[in-house]
Amino acid sequence: MRLRTARATRPTPAERMRSIIAVARSMTVVTDGHRHEIHTADGTPAMGRVHLHEPTEDLDRRGAPRIPIRVELTDIAPTPVRDRVRARVTLTGLVASAYGAESDASTCVFLGQAVIEDAEGRTYVPLSQLTAAAPDPLAGCEAAMLHHLVADHPDLVTRLLRLASSHLKRDLVRALPLAIDRYGLTLRLERAAGQHDVRLPFPTPLADVEQVGPRVRALLTTARRASHSRLFA
């Protein structure tokens, strides 16, 4: 008998963390009593020169100092939703020398903990899982896609709302796209008394950005059928 495996409908914590690290244009580095705010304006990732390694005794053997370091990254929703912070990533570990924000040299961080905090809670991600995970294929263009959806196709959001449960739409103030990734689209439904995020999984995860259009059209087809079924129920 063939066993069925559950289909993934959202990124794993390791995938979320890897995507945030891959595209973040700013980060905070705290080391040796100094706090550095790093911002890149040339489109390169803020962590481009920070390399993560497994903990090692090599620093002790070299007699090098062991300086604690903390790297903080924040994932901000590109659309004007309430509570725009979608996730926070914190990486803690050790470095052989104090971090220099103005230096072009690479910084090797011997990772102690990698933590992501989001709507699902607080999750510790081992370096092995983080290394094995791939950034989401939409991570680099997600902001542009969501801005385009809000500015040019607000009617699509209205139609996709048909897939949300009726009780979630009571007293609805507005609905905006919160996120899109290879597994699906997330809408934030804002009400006067609170908010709720609705996950709309794609029929199958996509592999590249060219597949976004067909996946969204599939969701719209499902939404149309759901509306038709309720009309004639």
trRosetta pair geometry for C-beta under 8 A, 3 or more apart (Angstrom, degrees):
i j d omega theta_ij theta_ji phi_ij phi_ji
7 201 7.9 115 115 166 113 148
7 204 7.8 -93 -159 -115 133 61
8 12 7.7 -55 -143 -47 133 85
8 183 6.1 -88 126 -115 90 129
8 205 6.7 6 80 -47 103 132
9 183 5.6 124 178 172 30 120
9 184 6.2 10 -177 -12 75 138
9 199 6.7 95 142 143 112 131
9 201 3.9 -60 -147 -97 102 138
10 181 7.7 75 -149 66 57 133
10 183 5.3 -177 -96 100 25 153
10 184 6.9 -56 -85 36 66 114
10 199 6.3 -46 -74 -150 118 147
10 201 7.5 -91 -50 -94 69 100
11 15 3.8 -131 -169 93 104 122
11 16 4.8 136 107 -56 128 78
11 19 7.1 -51 -149 -3 166 136
11 136 6.4 -68 -87 -73 137 119
11 181 5.7 -58 -36 140 115 160
11 182 7.6 91 -74 43 95 92
11 183 6.2 -160 -45 4 61 132
12 15 4.7 97 50 6 75 102
12 16 7.1 -138 93 -4 40 86
12 129 7.7 -106 127 176 135 121
12 133 6.8 -134 70 -107 114 129
13 16 5.6 -53 -145 37 33 113
13 17 6.2 32 157 -18 66 107
13 116 5.3 177 -165 52 98 134
13 120 7.4 -127 -80 79 99 141
13 123 4.1 -99 -123 107 160 151
13 125 5.4 -153 120 -77 109 113
14 17 5.8 -55 -146 38 30 110
14 18 6.2 30 156 -20 65 108
14 125 4.9 149 -89 -149 74 126
14 129 4.1 -115 -92 143 148 103
14 130 5.3 -142 -148 -85 95 48
14 132 7.2 12 152 66 149 86
14 133 4.0 178 133 -41 103 145
15 18 5.7 -53 -142 37 30 110
15 19 6.3 29 158 -19 64 107
15 133 4.7 -148 -80 -163 56 127
15 134 7.2 1 -124 61 89 52
15 135 7.9 134 -163 -125 69 24
15 136 6.5 82 169 -58 103 87
16 19 6.0 -60 -151 36 27 109
16 20 6.4 26 154 -18 64 108
16 87 6.3 -175 161 -105 123 174
16 116 6.0 118 96 -175 116 162
16 118 6.9 -68 158 -20 157 155
17 20 5.8 -56 -148 36 31 111
17 21 6.3 29 156 -16 66 108
17 89 5.5 126 -135 -116 86 126
17 114 6.5 85 -174 159 156 118
17 116 4.8 -121 -76 -61 103 132
17 125 5.4 -135 8 21 159 166
17 130 6.0 -61 97 -117 128 102
17 133 7.4 88 62 72 87 154
18 21 5.8 -56 -148 39 30 111
18 22 6.2 33 154 -26 64 110
18 130 5.9 162 -71 -160 94 70
18 133 4.3 -167 -15 103 148 114
18 134 6.7 152 124 123 150 9
18 135 5.2 -135 131 -79 96 61
19 22 5.6 -55 -145 32 30 114
19 23 6.6 -7 169 8 65 110
19 135 4.7 121 -99 -149 61 75
19 136 4.4 12 -100 9 136 96
19 139 4.2 -158 -159 -98 100 138
19 181 7.5 -48 -106 -122 172 121
20 23 7.0 -82 -148 47 22 85
20 24 5.8 35 165 -47 67 110
20 73 5.7 139 147 119 111 131
20 75 4.8 -80 -118 -70 117 116
20 87 6.3 -107 -79 88 148 125
20 89 5.3 159 102 -23 143 139
20 116 7.6 146 20 -119 148 117
21 24 6.3 -40 -129 9 23 114
21 45 7.2 50 153 -173 55 138
21 47 5.5 -41 -168 41 86 153
21 73 6.5 162 -92 24 59 170
21 89 6.7 -113 -61 122 84 168
21 135 7.9 -124 67 -91 80 107
22 45 6.0 -94 -180 -96 32 145
22 135 3.9 -3 -8 -98 166 143
22 139 5.8 64 80 114 122 154
22 140 7.6 -77 126 -62 109 88
23 45 6.4 -94 -109 -102 13 99
23 135 7.3 128 -29 -158 94 136
23 139 4.9 -160 -28 150 137 105
23 140 5.6 -167 -103 -91 121 59
24 27 5.9 73 131 -60 133 97
24 45 6.2 62 59 -155 62 85
24 46 5.1 -59 112 25 91 113
24 47 6.6 52 64 -6 111 101
24 73 4.6 -55 -112 -153 168 124
24 74 7.9 117 -132 51 122 43
24 75 7.5 -89 -88 -84 101 67
25 39 6.6 33 140 -156 84 64
25 40 5.1 -121 -161 57 76 88
25 41 7.9 84 -178 -79 120 32
25 43 7.7 -52 -108 -126 115 24
25 45 7.2 -104 -87 -130 47 38
25 46 5.7 111 -178 -42 18 99
26 37 7.2 -4 -169 180 105 81
26 38 6.2 164 -153 91 55 62
26 39 4.6 -6 -104 -102 99 71
26 40 7.3 -157 -72 16 54 69
26 46 5.4 138 -99 -72 8 149
26 73 7.7 146 93 -132 57 73
26 74 7.9 -21 87 43 100 89
27 38 5.0 -7 58 58 77 111
27 46 4.3 160 -2 124 103 142
27 47 6.2 65 -22 -59 157 85
27 71 5.9 3 168 -172 130 90
27 72 6.4 157 -168 77 76 49
27 73 4.8 -35 -110 -86 97 81
28 35 6.5 -12 -171 -170 102 93
28 36 7.0 154 -159 80 52 53
28 37 5.8 -21 -104 -103 77 62
28 38 7.3 -176 -86 17 25 81
28 71 7.3 156 82 -157 53 43
28 72 4.3 -9 58 56 102 106
28 73 7.9 -170 23 -68 70 40
29 35 7.5 157 83 -156 48 45
29 36 4.5 -11 60 59 96 106
29 38 6.3 44 -4 -18 107 119
29 50 8.0 -167 -96 -84 129 142
29 69 6.8 -18 -167 -167 91 101
29 70 7.4 156 -155 82 44 52
29 71 5.5 -9 -104 -105 75 74
29 72 7.8 -163 -71 22 33 72
29 99 5.2 -100 149 115 137 160
29 101 6.9 172 53 -85 128 94
30 34 7.3 -178 -147 90 51 42
30 35 5.1 -11 -102 -104 83 74
30 36 7.6 -169 -75 22 37 69
30 69 7.1 152 81 -159 55 51
30 70 4.5 -6 56 57 104 101
30 72 7.5 37 -5 -7 104 108
31 34 6.5 -20 72 58 58 82
31 36 7.8 -18 29 5 90 110
31 67 5.9 68 -172 141 103 115
31 68 6.9 -166 -126 97 72 53
31 69 4.2 -7 -90 -109 115 81
31 70 7.3 178 -63 23 70 60
31 95 6.5 1 -142 31 147 131
31 98 5.7 159 124 -148 111 67
31 99 4.4 98 46 11 145 108
32 67 5.5 -13 -65 -163 89 134
32 98 3.9 -17 -15 -117 157 112
32 99 7.3 -174 13 24 110 72
34 98 7.3 63 30 -171 123 120
34 99 7.8 -148 77 64 111 90
36 99 6.5 -121 12 109 144 118
36 101 4.0 -175 -154 -68 138 128
38 46 5.0 124 113 -162 114 110
38 101 6.0 -154 -85 -143 93 104
39 46 7.2 -40 -114 -103 23 115
40 43 7.3 -93 130 37 111 16
40 44 5.1 -102 174 66 151 79
40 45 7.1 85 33 120 155 10
40 46 5.4 -159 -6 -86 112 65
40 48 7.6 73 -76 1 159 122
44 48 5.1 -17 161 -44 110 153
45 48 4.8 137 71 -56 83 85
46 73 7.3 165 66 -108 132 108
47 50 4.5 -70 -158 47 79 112
47 71 7.2 76 -104 178 112 145
47 73 7.4 -46 -41 -70 122 136
49 104 7.3 -145 -112 -173 155 41
49 105 7.3 116 180 107 129 31
49 106 4.9 -140 -170 -112 81 59
49 107 6.1 73 129 12 87 83
50 71 6.6 111 179 -101 165 156
50 106 7.5 171 -84 -165 21 71
50 107 5.1 -20 -110 69 67 103
50 109 6.0 18 -175 -11 96 120
51 106 5.8 23 -6 174 116 118
51 107 7.0 169 24 84 72 49
51 108 5.3 -29 72 -108 101 63
51 109 6.9 169 80 22 44 76
52 91 7.1 -95 -100 -161 122 141
52 93 7.6 146 -137 -11 82 162
52 109 5.4 -30 -106 72 58 100
52 111 4.9 28 -163 -46 101 125
52 114 7.9 25 -145 -72 151 128
52 127 6.2 -161 143 -134 121 115
52 130 7.3 -23 93 104 157 138
52 131 7.9 -144 87 -71 116 95
53 56 6.7 -34 135 -11 119 118
53 108 5.7 13 -6 -175 128 99
53 109 6.8 164 23 81 78 45
53 110 5.2 -40 78 -103 99 59
53 111 6.6 169 66 -1 39 86
53 127 7.9 26 150 -164 15 157
54 110 7.2 -9 107 -153 27 76
54 111 6.9 -45 -108 46 27 94
54 127 5.8 -170 -87 76 72 153
55 93 7.4 -151 -84 -143 83 103
55 94 7.7 71 -122 27 84 113
55 110 5.2 86 -112 166 49 104
55 111 6.9 -101 -49 69 73 52
55 112 6.5 65 -73 -91 118 60
56 59 6.8 116 89 -6 87 83
56 110 5.9 -115 23 -131 83 129
57 60 5.1 -46 -173 37 73 116
57 61 6.2 76 131 -25 84 99
58 61 5.5 -54 -148 35 37 112
58 62 6.4 27 157 -12 69 106
59 62 6.0 -63 -150 42 30 103
59 64 4.9 -90 -159 65 77 105
59 65 8.0 -55 179 85 114 23
59 66 5.6 104 131 -86 143 91
59 94 6.8 -96 -4 124 170 131
59 96 5.8 -155 -121 -96 108 90
59 110 6.9 -102 -25 -17 131 156
60 63 7.5 33 -180 -73 34 33
60 66 7.6 -1 -69 -54 73 125
62 96 7.7 -5 81 -133 138 127
64 96 4.4 -14 151 -151 143 100
64 97 7.5 -75 -174 -51 114 77
65 96 6.7 111 63 -171 66 49
65 97 7.0 89 57 -92 108 51
66 94 4.8 -23 -167 -160 86 135
66 96 7.7 -30 -97 -107 44 45
67 94 6.5 129 63 -159 41 71
67 95 5.2 -37 68 65 99 81
67 96 7.4 32 20 128 98 5
67 97 6.8 47 13 -157 138 9
67 98 5.9 -112 172 -79 172 58
68 92 7.2 -9 -169 -169 94 94
68 93 7.7 167 -148 99 56 25
68 94 6.2 -47 -97 -99 42 66
69 92 7.0 169 88 -149 54 51
69 93 5.9 -18 60 69 94 68
69 94 6.6 135 13 -123 92 16
69 95 4.9 53 -28 -11 137 110
69 99 6.2 99 -123 -34 125 124
69 109 5.9 -109 77 -123 138 107
70 90 6.6 -17 -168 -167 97 94
70 91 7.2 154 -158 82 47 53
70 92 5.0 -11 -105 -102 77 83
71 90 7.3 152 80 -157 53 45
71 91 4.3 -8 57 59 103 104
71 92 7.7 -166 22 -72 67 39
71 109 7.1 -57 -16 -95 130 166
72 88 7.0 -17 -164 -172 92 98
72 89 7.2 153 -156 84 43 59
72 90 5.5 -7 -104 -105 75 75
72 91 7.9 -157 -68 26 35 69
73 88 7.3 157 84 -160 51 52
73 89 4.4 -6 60 58 99 107
73 91 8.0 32 1 -3 101 102
74 85 6.1 -57 -171 -132 109 100
74 87 7.6 169 -157 90 47 51
74 88 5.4 -17 -108 -108 72 76
74 89 7.7 -156 -72 24 29 73
75 85 7.2 99 75 -164 60 58
75 86 4.6 -66 109 66 105 99
75 87 4.1 20 38 53 126 88
75 88 7.3 -139 18 -69 79 32
75 89 7.3 72 -25 -14 99 99
75 118 7.8 -8 54 -97 130 110
76 84 5.2 26 -162 138 83 107
76 85 6.2 -41 -103 -99 65 50
76 86 6.8 152 -124 7 12 90
77 81 5.2 -26 108 36 158 114
77 84 4.5 -127 40 -156 96 75
77 85 7.7 -84 -5 -31 86 8
77 86 5.3 114 -56 -45 82 110
77 178 5.6 -59 -127 -156 131 70
77 179 7.1 -93 -118 -62 91 80
77 188 8.0 -2 -136 -21 162 145
78 142 6.9 161 1 116 138 86
78 143 3.7 164 -97 -130 158 84
78 146 5.2 128 75 70 116 130
78 147 6.2 -77 140 -48 120 92
79 146 5.1 -105 -45 150 109 122
79 147 7.1 -171 -85 -80 78 55
79 150 5.6 152 -125 -52 116 147
79 176 5.0 -177 140 160 138 124
79 177 5.9 129 -23 75 160 72
79 178 6.7 -114 49 -104 122 35
80 84 7.6 -48 -140 -86 34 120
80 176 7.1 -117 66 -142 61 169
81 84 5.9 137 67 -94 79 69
81 176 5.1 -157 -80 74 92 132
81 178 5.7 12 -37 -103 164 86
81 188 4.7 62 -139 61 139 156
81 190 7.1 -176 -153 -54 81 124
81 195 8.0 108 -180 -155 105 155
82 188 7.3 -163 40 154 80 140
82 190 5.7 122 1 -113 120 126
82 195 5.8 -166 60 -46 129 153
83 195 7.4 -161 26 45 122 151
85 88 6.8 6 179 -52 119 92
86 118 6.3 5 152 -134 63 105
86 119 7.7 -46 -163 -21 63 99
86 178 7.1 140 -101 169 119 102
86 179 6.6 107 -135 -67 151 125
87 116 5.8 -6 -175 -172 119 97
87 117 6.5 156 -158 80 65 49
87 118 3.9 -24 -101 -84 93 105
88 116 7.2 160 81 -153 47 50
88 117 4.7 -6 55 55 95 102
88 118 7.6 178 21 -66 58 63
89 114 7.4 -11 -169 -171 94 83
89 115 7.2 159 -154 85 48 52
89 116 5.3 -16 -100 -101 75 77
90 113 7.6 7 108 107 92 100
90 114 7.6 169 87 -151 52 39
90 115 4.8 -8 58 59 95 101
90 117 7.7 28 0 -4 104 105
91 109 6.8 63 141 135 122 155
91 111 6.4 -62 -168 -127 100 100
91 113 7.4 -178 -147 92 40 56
91 114 5.3 -1 -108 -108 79 77
91 115 7.9 -172 -74 25 39 66
92 111 7.7 95 80 -156 41 61
92 112 5.0 -47 105 59 85 110
92 113 5.0 13 50 50 101 90
93 109 4.6 105 71 171 136 92
93 110 5.0 -177 172 83 119 49
93 111 4.4 -82 -77 -113 139 28
93 112 4.5 172 -99 -4 60 80
93 113 7.6 -172 -62 26 73 51
94 109 7.4 140 65 -161 34 60
94 110 4.7 -20 60 58 88 107
94 112 7.0 82 -16 -40 81 108
95 98 7.4 118 94 -100 126 15
95 99 6.3 91 48 -58 171 84
95 107 6.1 -24 -128 -173 134 100
95 108 6.8 139 -131 79 80 59
95 109 5.8 -42 -75 -103 91 62
95 110 7.3 173 -79 13 38 82
96 108 7.1 25 2 66 106 104
99 107 5.7 24 -119 -121 89 153
100 103 3.6 67 93 -12 119 119
100 105 7.3 52 55 45 118 104
111 114 6.2 -6 -171 -44 130 99
111 127 5.1 134 73 -76 145 127
113 124 6.2 -63 -157 -138 97 106
114 124 6.9 111 73 -163 58 60
114 125 4.6 -59 98 66 110 91
114 126 7.5 147 42 -108 112 4
114 127 6.6 124 -6 -75 132 65
114 130 5.8 -4 95 -54 169 148
115 122 6.3 -5 -172 -170 111 90
115 123 7.0 154 -154 79 61 42
115 124 5.6 -32 -97 -98 77 61
115 125 7.3 170 -93 13 24 82
116 122 7.6 169 87 -149 43 46
116 123 5.3 -15 60 60 88 95
116 125 6.3 38 -3 -18 105 122
117 121 7.3 -74 -139 146 64 30
117 122 4.9 -11 -101 -100 87 75
117 123 7.8 171 -81 19 41 66
118 121 7.5 -6 63 38 58 27
119 197 6.4 -42 -132 29 170 149
120 123 6.9 6 101 -32 112 123
125 129 5.5 -118 -172 80 85 120
125 130 5.3 95 136 -59 118 99
126 129 4.9 91 64 8 84 100
126 130 7.0 -152 97 -5 43 88
127 130 5.4 -56 -143 40 37 113
127 131 6.0 37 158 -21 70 106
128 131 6.0 -54 -145 37 26 109
128 132 6.3 21 156 -16 61 111
129 132 5.7 -59 -143 40 31 108
129 133 6.2 34 157 -27 66 106
130 133 6.0 -53 -147 28 28 111
135 139 5.1 -79 170 17 104 150
135 140 8.0 61 140 -33 134 90
136 139 4.4 120 65 -44 90 95
136 142 7.8 42 99 -55 128 125
136 181 4.7 -67 -150 -150 152 99
136 182 5.3 -156 -152 -13 92 101
137 182 5.7 80 31 -77 96 115
137 206 6.9 -112 61 107 133 93
137 207 6.6 82 -24 158 162 32
137 208 5.3 -119 178 -114 150 40
137 209 6.1 -146 143 -47 103 70
138 141 6.0 -85 -161 62 61 85
138 142 5.1 86 141 -73 93 85
138 145 6.9 -33 -167 5 113 152
138 180 5.9 -84 141 113 154 90
138 181 5.6 -169 55 -129 122 40
138 182 6.2 178 1 -55 107 66
138 206 7.8 64 -41 76 113 124
138 209 6.1 128 -97 -98 72 83
138 212 7.0 104 -100 -82 125 121
139 142 5.9 -25 -140 -16 24 118
139 181 7.6 26 -68 -119 70 89
141 144 5.1 -54 -168 44 72 114
141 145 5.8 76 134 -28 87 102
141 209 6.0 38 48 -117 145 140
142 145 5.7 -61 -150 37 31 112
142 146 6.2 22 160 -14 69 108
142 179 7.1 -8 -172 -154 133 63
142 180 5.7 178 -139 61 92 86
142 181 7.3 -8 -101 -78 129 62
143 146 6.1 -60 -147 39 28 105
143 147 6.2 28 156 -18 65 109
144 147 5.8 -56 -145 38 29 111
144 148 6.2 32 155 -21 64 108
145 148 5.7 -58 -151 36 29 113
145 149 6.4 30 153 -21 64 106
145 180 5.8 -82 104 54 135 145
145 212 6.9 -103 -131 -170 142 161
146 149 5.5 -49 -147 33 35 114
146 150 6.4 31 156 -16 66 105
146 177 5.0 -151 -139 99 95 122
146 179 7.6 -39 -80 -108 139 21
146 180 6.3 -177 -67 3 94 111
147 150 6.0 -58 -148 39 30 107
147 151 5.9 13 161 -7 67 116
148 151 6.2 -63 -134 46 24 100
148 152 5.4 -27 -175 28 65 119
148 153 7.1 27 139 13 73 104
149 152 7.2 -63 -107 54 11 79
149 153 5.3 -57 -146 62 51 104
149 154 7.9 106 152 -79 61 42
149 156 6.4 -90 -155 68 92 128
149 157 6.8 104 158 -53 105 102
149 177 5.3 28 96 4 143 149
150 153 8.0 10 -7 57 10 64
150 154 6.5 35 -160 -83 40 84
150 157 7.6 35 -101 -36 56 142
150 176 6.4 17 -104 -147 115 95
150 177 6.6 -128 -58 30 90 102
151 154 7.9 -119 113 -44 1 91
153 156 4.3 16 151 3 110 118
153 157 7.5 128 118 -15 77 81
154 157 5.6 -46 -163 29 51 114
154 158 6.8 53 143 -19 71 101
155 158 5.4 -51 -154 35 41 116
155 159 6.4 39 150 -18 70 104
156 159 5.6 -54 -148 38 35 110
156 160 6.2 35 153 -20 67 106
156 216 7.3 10 -174 171 137 122
156 220 6.9 -65 -146 -89 89 122
157 160 5.7 -55 -145 38 31 111
157 161 6.7 47 150 -36 61 96
157 175 5.7 176 160 104 114 104
157 176 7.0 -18 -146 -119 154 30
157 177 6.3 -119 -101 -41 115 87
157 187 6.8 137 -152 -120 93 122
158 161 5.7 -44 -161 13 32 119
158 175 7.7 139 -87 60 48 124
159 162 6.2 -30 -179 -1 47 113
159 220 5.8 28 124 -134 131 91
159 223 5.4 112 154 114 80 146
159 224 7.4 -8 -171 -64 113 78
160 163 5.9 -38 -179 18 60 112
160 185 7.2 -55 -161 97 154 139
160 187 6.5 165 113 -55 122 141
160 200 6.3 -58 -174 -65 114 169
160 219 6.1 16 -119 138 101 119
160 220 6.9 -64 -76 -89 77 68
160 223 5.7 -113 -115 -75 37 156
161 164 5.4 -43 -164 20 58 116
161 169 6.5 95 176 -101 113 130
161 175 5.7 139 -88 44 119 172
161 187 7.1 -159 -89 157 70 170
161 189 7.8 110 -127 -96 102 112
161 223 7.9 79 52 -147 36 132
162 223 4.1 111 65 -169 116 94
162 224 7.5 92 76 -67 160 29
162 226 5.5 150 142 82 106 114
162 227 4.7 -51 -152 -59 144 104
163 198 7.5 145 99 154 92 132
163 200 5.6 77 98 -113 150 113
163 219 7.0 -55 -40 -174 155 92
163 222 6.6 46 -94 110 118 106
163 223 5.0 -76 -44 -96 94 90
163 226 6.2 120 -95 31 60 161
164 168 5.0 -99 165 75 112 130
164 169 5.9 121 101 -50 120 104
164 187 7.1 -89 -62 71 129 136
164 189 6.6 118 -155 -58 163 144
164 198 4.7 -50 -104 -123 108 164
165 168 4.8 90 68 0 85 106
165 169 7.6 -170 94 -6 48 89
166 169 5.9 -69 -157 38 37 106
166 170 7.3 55 149 -43 68 88
167 170 5.9 -26 -158 -5 43 116
168 172 8.0 52 131 -79 60 109
168 189 5.6 87 157 75 101 165
168 196 5.3 -111 -148 80 107 149
168 198 6.5 110 144 -72 160 121
169 172 4.8 -31 -164 -40 60 132
169 189 6.7 -97 -93 -152 57 142
170 191 7.5 26 91 -115 61 140
171 191 4.8 66 106 -152 97 114
171 192 5.9 -79 164 18 117 99
171 193 7.0 29 115 13 147 101
172 175 6.5 -14 -174 -43 127 96
172 189 5.9 -65 -126 -169 106 100
172 190 7.4 90 -161 72 67 49
172 191 5.9 -69 -105 -89 38 83
173 190 4.8 -60 61 107 109 91
173 191 5.7 151 -6 -122 94 27
173 192 6.0 125 -56 -54 120 64
174 190 5.3 2 59 53 74 112
175 187 5.4 10 -177 177 106 118
175 188 6.9 169 -151 83 58 48
175 189 5.1 -15 -104 -104 94 66
175 190 7.1 -174 -83 18 41 75
176 187 7.1 156 80 -156 29 72
176 188 5.5 -13 62 56 80 97
176 190 7.5 18 10 -8 97 114
177 180 6.7 -3 178 -43 125 101
177 185 6.4 -56 -137 -173 107 105
177 186 7.2 105 -164 80 64 54
177 187 5.9 -54 -102 -102 48 65
177 188 7.7 78 168 12 7 81
178 186 4.6 -58 65 107 105 101
178 187 6.4 132 2 -146 94 13
178 188 4.3 96 -59 -31 119 102
178 197 6.1 -50 24 -128 162 107
179 185 7.4 171 91 -156 55 45
179 186 4.3 19 51 41 91 118
180 184 7.6 -117 -141 121 60 34
180 185 4.9 -9 -106 -109 87 75
180 186 7.3 -153 -70 20 44 72
180 212 7.5 53 160 -137 136 117
181 184 6.9 7 60 48 77 47
182 202 7.8 -86 157 25 43 141
182 205 4.7 42 143 -169 97 97
182 206 5.0 -134 -149 56 75 74
182 207 7.4 65 -145 -77 123 21
183 201 6.0 -45 159 -135 84 83
183 202 6.3 -164 173 24 30 99
183 205 5.1 -28 -93 -104 60 97
184 199 6.0 73 104 179 141 83
184 200 5.3 -174 -179 90 113 52
184 201 4.0 -85 -72 -117 143 36
184 202 4.9 -157 -87 -14 67 72
185 199 8.0 152 85 -158 41 48
185 200 4.8 -15 66 63 86 107
185 202 7.6 90 -9 -55 80 83
185 216 7.1 65 -38 -105 142 87
185 219 6.8 -28 26 -68 126 173
186 197 5.6 3 -178 -176 111 105
186 198 6.9 158 -157 79 60 45
186 199 5.3 -24 -103 -103 86 62
186 200 7.1 -179 -86 19 32 75
187 197 7.1 161 83 -155 44 56
187 198 4.8 -12 60 58 95 100
187 200 6.8 45 -6 -13 101 114
188 195 5.9 3 -179 -179 95 122
188 196 7.6 158 -156 81 54 35
188 197 5.4 -28 -101 -100 68 74
188 198 7.9 179 -87 18 20 74
189 195 6.3 160 85 -159 53 67
189 196 4.9 -15 61 62 105 84
189 197 7.5 -179 18 -87 76 23
189 198 6.0 50 -16 -13 113 112
190 195 4.7 -21 -108 -105 60 103
191 194 5.7 8 64 60 100 57
191 195 6.5 178 23 -84 71 45
191 196 7.6 24 0 1 110 94
200 219 5.6 65 155 -140 127 134
202 205 6.4 120 69 -94 122 32
202 206 6.4 -25 114 -29 172 90
202 215 4.2 -21 -133 -162 125 120
202 218 6.9 76 -156 72 74 128
202 219 7.0 -73 -108 -54 58 106
203 215 7.0 -151 26 -135 83 77
203 218 5.1 -75 -13 148 121 151
204 215 7.9 -119 60 -109 61 105
206 209 7.9 92 135 -89 135 18
206 211 3.8 177 -145 92 116 127
206 212 6.5 -5 -89 -71 178 52
206 215 5.5 -85 -56 -41 121 145
207 211 6.3 79 39 1 67 147
208 211 5.9 104 64 2 62 101
209 212 5.8 -18 -170 -18 55 114
210 213 7.6 -41 176 18 46 102
211 214 5.8 -57 -162 46 61 108
211 215 5.9 60 144 -24 83 109
212 215 5.9 -67 -151 39 30 109
212 216 6.2 24 159 -16 70 109
213 216 6.1 -60 -146 37 27 106
213 217 6.3 24 158 -17 64 109
214 217 5.6 -56 -144 39 32 112
214 218 6.4 38 155 -25 65 103
215 218 5.6 -51 -153 30 32 115
215 219 6.9 34 149 -18 63 100
216 219 5.6 -50 -155 33 38 113
216 220 6.5 38 148 -19 67 103
217 220 5.5 -51 -147 37 37 113
217 221 6.4 42 151 -23 66 101
218 221 5.6 -49 -149 32 33 114
218 222 6.6 34 151 -17 63 103
219 222 5.7 -55 -151 37 34 111
219 223 6.3 35 150 -21 66 105
220 223 5.4 -51 -145 36 34 114
220 224 6.4 37 154 -21 65 102
221 224 5.8 -52 -148 34 31 111
221 225 6.5 29 154 -15 64 106
222 225 5.8 -56 -148 38 32 110
222 226 6.3 34 153 -22 66 106
223 226 5.7 -53 -147 34 31 112
223 227 6.4 30 155 -18 64 105
224 227 5.8 -54 -150 36 31 110
224 228 6.3 31 152 -19 65 108
225 228 5.5 -54 -145 37 32 113
225 229 6.3 36 155 -23 66 104
226 229 5.8 -52 -148 33 30 112
226 230 6.6 26 156 -15 63 105
227 230 6.0 -58 -150 37 31 107
227 231 6.4 36 152 -27 65 107
228 231 5.6 -54 -150 30 31 116
228 232 6.6 -2 163 7 65 108
229 232 6.7 -78 -150 50 26 87
229 233 6.0 48 152 -57 66 100
230 233 5.4 -33 -141 -2 33 123
